Amino acid sequence: MANAHHDQKLHVGKFEASQGLKTAAYVCTAIGLVGFAIGLLKNPEHLWPAYLTAFFFVSLLGLGGLFWVAVNFVTNAGWSVSIRRLAEGMASFIPVMVIAGLVMAVMGLKVLFPWARPEEVAAEPVIQSKLGYLNPGFLMVRLLIFGLGTWMFSRCMVGNSVKQDISGDESLTHKNAGLSVKYLLFFSLAFTMFSMDLLMSLLPTWYSTIFGIYCFAGMFQSSLALLILIMLYMRKTGMVQGYYNDEHIHDVAKYLKGFTVFWAYIAFSQFMLIWYANIPEETEYYLMRAQNGWMGVSMMLLVGKFIVPFLVLLPRGNKRNPAVLIAICVWVLAMQYLDVYWMVGPNFHENQMTFGFYDVAMLLGFIGIFLLMAFRFYSAKGLVAVKDPRMHEALTHHVTY
């Protein structure tokens, strides 16, 4: 990185979502609530898989925002402090994640998880051998530990960041660096269990030693795509001027390309090892996704989640072109939802791939709540960590390659 003279006027406006955005968020939320109520009364067998898919997808975006914040504190990255508040806003969904996860664990457990249904447990010795881990009480404990622990770290780290806007106290940056180290250690184990508990245990006879990393790769890839979209929106509307520019967007786009490759590497590693070993307990997962319409989704993930974004983001110019970035980031987010749907759906619709009203309603509902939480955060907390002691590094940031 080389220094460049910063000659653009600095401006941070008070965030105010457009009426169209607010209306869209409220409408999406209302559709989700209506769909949830209808499904709960009439069709819980379709509601809860759709709920889990949308819940996990949107939760990953909030978790990815907090992960971005923590990584940049740990590495003492100065170039990114001007966009940190945008990622902190993504993490504002975490309290909803905790509550929505508990609602699912209490009300949808027996519909979602075979190990929670006594008749299926009695017929499957493999599941019986895992009941020490896979049982409702212990699941609730793990969800609470992950959810409340993440919420606590988020409140402390984001709280220190916002306090610094008022006091300018440099020690708050050092406190957040220490908290971020602790959070990343907590996250590495707790997120793995979160992924195993909610997705891998849908097929309790199957297991993968890198499933948590697979979910993490998708989490960070999709959250980077969302962060780029937020950066472009704030800049286009003029709410933030001068604090970040093409150089910052270029660097986040490089991260997006890098984690596109990382996701492909983990996805291939998981598949290749299972295919090569050819053990029945392991191959069932991919066999379910190679028939009855699911093979097309599997191929779409290969092309859509790796090949397309990789090729689009390869040229330097595309990583600095707003129109290209908007298109590819929306595409990456759509592919991430498809990936979660691919992990959930075959466990419930193995004989026929289905996508219907409840899938759409739950997705719109969680997106609507995510947007409302982010709008509220940005309006109350601001859009830039203006008194971070490393702000000069962000203002003079320049990409040399």
N, C-alpha and C positions, 0 to 999 in steps of 0.2 A: 504494500500500500504506500502511495506517495501522497504528500500534502498538495492541496489545491486551494487557491484563494477563494474564500467564500464571499461572493458579492451579491447574493440574493437577499432580499428583504425578509426578515424573520417575522412570521405571524402565526399565532394560534388563536383560532376563533372558538367560541363556545359551540359545542356540538348540538346540532338540532337536526334530527332526521326529517327528511321531506315528508309531506303529508302522504304521498303515495307509498313510501316505504313503511310508514307507521300503519297505514291502512292495510297493506299487504301482510304485515306481521300480525295484526289483530285478527284478520280474516283467517290466516293460516292456523293460528292458535285456536280460534273458534271451531274450525273444521276438525282439528285434532281432538278437541274436547267432545264434540258431538259424535265423532267416529268412535271414540273410546267408550262413551256411554252406550251407544248402540251395540258395539261389539261385546261389551260386558254383559249385556242383557240377552243378546240373541246369538252370538257366535264367538265365544271365547277361544275356541280352537283355532280360529284364524286371527283373532285380535292379538293374542299374546306373542306369536312369532313376529307379526308386523311391528308390534310395540318394541320388542327386543331389538330388532334390526335397526329401527329408527333411533331408539335410545342409545345403542352402542355407537352408531355412526356419529351422532351429534355430540355425544360425550367425548369421543376422540378429539373433536375439534377444540373443546374446552381444555382437555388435558394437554393437547399439543401446544396451546398457547402458554400454559404455565411451564411446560417443559422448555420451550424456547427461552422464556424469561430466566429460568434457572441455569440453563447452559451458558447463557451470555454473562450471567453474574459469575459463575465459576471460572470462566475463561478470561474474566476481566476485559470483555470486549467493549471497547469504547465506540466503535463505529455504529453500533446498533442501538445506542441509548435513545436516540430520537424516535425510534419506532417501537420501543419497548412497551409504552402505554397501550398501543394498539393490541399487542399480544396479551397484555394484562386484561384488557376488555374481553377477549375471547374466553379467558379463565373465569369470567363472571358467571358462566353457566354452571360451574361446579356445585354450588348449593342445590340447584335444580337436579343435577345428576344424582346427588345423595338421596333426595326425597323420592325421585322417580324410580331409582333403583330399589329402594325399600318397598315402594308400592308394588313393583313387579315381584319382588321376593315373597311378599305376603300374599298377594292375590293370584299370581300366575304360576306359582311354583309347580304345581302338579300337572298343569297343562304343558309346560315347557320341558321339564326334566324327567326322563324315565326313572332315574334313581329316586325320585320323590313319589313314585307310584308303587305301592307294596306288591301289587300283582306282577309287575314287570321285574322287580327285584327278586321275587321268589323264583322266577323262571330263568334267571341269568346269574350263574355263579360268579362271572367276572365282575358284575356290578356289586354283588354281595361282598366281594373281597375289598371293595373300595369305599364301603360305607363309613369307615372311620373318618374319611375326609369328606365324602359326598353325603351329607345329611343336612336337613334344613337348618338346624340350630347353628352348626358350624359355618354354614354358608352365610347366615345372617351376621355372624361375628366378623367374618372376613370382609363382607361388604361394608360393614360399619367401620372397621379399621381403615380400609382403603378410602372410603368416602369421607369420613370425618378427619382422617389424617391429612388427606389432600386439601380439604377445606381449610383446615388449621394452617397449613403451610401457605396456602394462597392468601388467607387473610393477613398473615404476618408479613409476607414478602410484598404484597401489593400495598398493604397498609404503610409499610416503611417507605415505599416508593412515593406514595401520595404525600406523606408527612414531609418528605424532603422537598417537595414543591413549595412548601411554606417556610420551612426552617433553613433549608440549604445545608443541613448537617451532613458532612461527608461520612461520619461514622455509620450512618444508616446504609450506605453502600457496602461497607465492610460487614455489617450485620447480615445483610441480604446475601452476601457471598458465602458466609458460614451457613446460613439457613439453606441455601441452594445445594451445598454439598450434602447436607443431611437429607434434603428432599430427594435428591437423585438416588441416594442409597435406598431410601424408603420406596421410591417409585419403582426402581428396578425389580424388586421382589413383589411388591404389592400389585403392580400392574400386570405382572405375569399371572398371578393368581386370579386377578379380576378377569383376564381374558380366558383363562382355563375354566373358571367357574361359570361364566355366562355363555361361552361359545363352545369350548371343547367338550364340556360335560353334557352338551346336548346329545352327544353320541358317546356315552360313558365307557363303551367297550374299546374305544379308539384312543390313541395318545400320540403326541408328538413332542419331542424334547425342545423344539424351537418354535412352538406355536406362539408363545408370548412375544418373541422377537418378530415374528411375522406380523402380528397385530400392531406392534410398536412401529414397524416400518411404514405400514399403511397410515397409522396415526400421524406421524410426523410429515409424511408426504402430503397428506390432505390438509393438515393445519398450515403448512407453508403456503399452499395454494390459496387458502382463505386469507392468510396474512397479506399476501400480495394484492388480492382483490380489495381489502380494506385500505391498504396504502394508496392504491390507485384512486379509490373513491374519495378519500380525504383530500388528496391532492387536486383532483378534478373539480371538486366542489369549492376549493379555496379555503377550506377550514384549517389546513396546515400548509404553510408556505415557507420554503427555505430550510426547514429542519431536515428534510430528506429529499433526495432527487433521484435521477436515473441511476446513479452509482449505487445507492442503497437497494433500489429495486432489483438491479442487476445481481447484486450479491445474494439476495434472498432467492432469486430465480436460479442461481447456481446451486444453492442448497436444495432447491426443489428438484433440479436435474440429478444431483448426487443421490438423493434419497429415492428417486425413481429407479436408479440402478441398484441401490441397496435393497429395495423391495423385491426387485426381480431376482437378485442373488439369493435372498432368503427363500422366496417362493420356489425357485428351482432347486435349492438345496433340500428343502423339505420333501418335495416331490421325488427328486432323484434318489434320495436315500431310502424312501419307502418303496419305490418301484424296484430298486436294485435288490433290497432284502426280500421282497415278495412274501411278507408275513401276513397271514389272513387278517389278524387283528388290526393291522396297519393299513392294508390296501382297501378295506371297506370304505374308508372316507373318500378316496378318489374314485372308486367304482360307482359310488352313489352320484358322483358329479360327472360321470362319463356316459350317462344314459338318460332317456326320457326328457330330452330337451336341455339338460344341464350341461352337456358337452359344448353346446354353443356359447353358454355363459363362460365356461372355462376358457375357451379360445378367445372370447371377447376380452377377458381380463389380461391375457397374454399380450394381445394387440393393443388394447385400449389403455391399460394401466402402465405398460412399459414401452412398447415400441413407438406408439404415437407421441407421448410426451417427451421421450428421449430424443427422437428425431427432430421434433419441433423446437426443443430447447437447446439443441446442439449449436446452432449458429449464434454468434455473439449478439448480432443485431436483434434477434428475436427476444432475447432476454432483456432488451431495453425498449421494446415496442409494446405500448399499452394495449393495442387492439389484439395482438397475438397473445399476450399474457392473459388478458381477460378470457379469451376463448379457451386457452389450454388449461387455465386454472379451474374454470367451470367444468371442463371435461374431466380433469383429475378428481374433482369432488364427486361428480357423477359416477366415475369408475370406483371410487372408494365406497360409495353406497352399494354399488353392484357387488363389490367384494364382500361386504358384510352380509348382504342378501344371499350371496353364494355360500357363505359359511353357515348361515342359519337355515335357509329354505329347504334344502334336500332332506333335512331331518324330519320335516313335516309334510313335504310334498314330493316324496321320492318318485312316485309313479307318474307325476305330471307337474311340470313347472307352472305355477300360478302366480299372478300378480294382480291384485284387485283393489277394491275400495279401501280396505283397512290398511294396506301397505301405503297407499297414497295419503290417507288421512293421518296416520301416525307420523309419517315423514314430514308432512306440512306442519303438523302440530308442534313437533319438537323444533323444527326450524323457526317457527314463529316465536316460540318461547326463547330460543337462543337469541334471536334478533332483539326482542324486547329487553332481555337482560343486558345485552351489549349496548343498546341505545341508552338505557338508564345509567350504565356505568360511565360511558363516554360523556354524557351530559353532566354527571356529578363530579367526576374525577379529572376531567381534562383529557387532552389528546397527546400531550408531549410531557415527558419528565423534564421540565425546563431547568431545574436546578441540579441535575446530576453533575457531579464534578468532572465527568469525562465528556461533557457535551461538546467541547471544542474538537475532540477527535471525530465526532459524528459530523460536525459542520465542515470539517476539512477532508472528509473521506473521499477518496478517489480510487477507482478501479483501474488497474494497469493491464488487465488481461481479460 
